[in-house]
Amino acid sequence: MEEATVPKRKLLKTPLHKIPIGEAYKSGDGHYGIRIKKPKGQEYEDLPLDRLLSMVVSEADNQYGKEQAPHSEGAAAGNNN
């Protein structure tokens, strides 16, 4: 009897420091998202990318104001390599 093999999902990581983020997924209706695991637990949450983008924009606008100057990716404070 053949065993059904399930492909191992690749964990998405940040490009610079390789910080784990979650697993990419595509829902049945064709929307993309990220599956995030709760640290030190077994709970997962599926977060559609459009919702994540909306959350980031909203929080950035509320916290820093809309006139914040953009900066290059990976240029964190104190990171002068």
C-alpha positions as CSV (number, residue, x, y, z in Angstrom):
1,M,0.0,0.0,0.0
2,E,1.4,3.4,-1.0
3,E,1.6,6.1,1.6
4,A,0.2,9.5,0.6
5,T,2.9,12.1,1.0
6,V,2.1,15.5,2.1
7,P,4.6,18.1,0.9
8,K,6.3,19.9,3.8
9,R,5.3,23.6,3.9
10,K,8.1,26.0,3.8
11,L,8.3,28.6,6.6
12,L,8.5,32.2,5.4
13,K,11.3,34.2,6.9
14,T,12.3,37.8,6.7
15,P,15.0,38.4,4.1
16,L,17.7,40.1,6.2
17,H,17.8,38.3,9.5
18,K,15.7,35.2,8.6
19,I,13.1,35.7,11.3
20,P,10.3,33.2,11.0
21,I,6.9,34.6,10.0
22,G,4.6,31.8,9.0
23,E,3.5,29.6,6.2
24,A,2.1,30.9,2.9
25,Y,-1.3,29.5,1.8
26,K,-3.9,30.0,-0.9
27,S,-7.5,29.6,0.1
28,G,-10.1,27.7,-1.9
29,D,-11.5,31.0,-3.2
30,G,-8.1,32.0,-4.6
31,H,-7.0,34.5,-1.9
32,Y,-3.5,34.4,-0.5
33,G,-2.5,34.6,3.1
34,I,-0.2,33.7,5.8
35,R,-0.7,31.0,8.5
36,I,0.8,32.1,11.8
37,K,1.4,29.8,14.8
38,K,1.1,31.0,18.3
39,P,4.5,30.8,20.1
40,K,4.6,28.1,22.8
41,G,1.2,26.7,21.7
42,Q,-0.5,24.7,19.0
43,E,-3.0,27.3,17.8
44,Y,-2.7,28.6,14.3
45,E,-4.4,31.6,12.7
46,D,-4.9,32.1,9.0
47,L,-4.5,35.8,8.0
48,P,-5.4,36.9,4.5
49,L,-2.8,39.2,2.9
50,D,-5.4,41.9,2.2
51,R,-6.4,42.0,5.9
52,L,-2.7,42.0,7.0
53,L,-2.0,44.9,4.6
54,S,-5.0,46.8,5.9
55,M,-3.8,46.3,9.5
56,V,-0.3,47.5,8.8
57,V,-1.4,50.6,7.0
58,S,-4.0,51.5,9.6
59,E,-1.6,51.0,12.5
60,A,1.2,52.9,10.8
61,D,-1.1,55.8,10.0
62,N,-2.5,55.9,13.6
63,Q,0.8,55.5,15.3
64,Y,3.1,57.7,13.2
65,G,0.9,59.9,11.2
66,K,0.5,59.9,7.4
67,E,3.6,62.1,6.8
68,Q,6.2,59.6,7.8
69,A,9.0,59.5,5.3
70,P,9.6,56.0,3.7
71,H,12.9,54.2,4.4
72,S,14.6,51.4,2.7
73,E,13.7,47.8,3.7
74,G,16.0,46.2,6.2
75,A,17.4,49.6,7.4
76,A,16.6,49.2,11.1
77,A,17.9,51.6,13.8
78,G,21.4,50.6,14.9
79,N,21.9,48.4,11.9
80,N,24.8,50.1,10.2
81,N,26.5,47.1,8.6
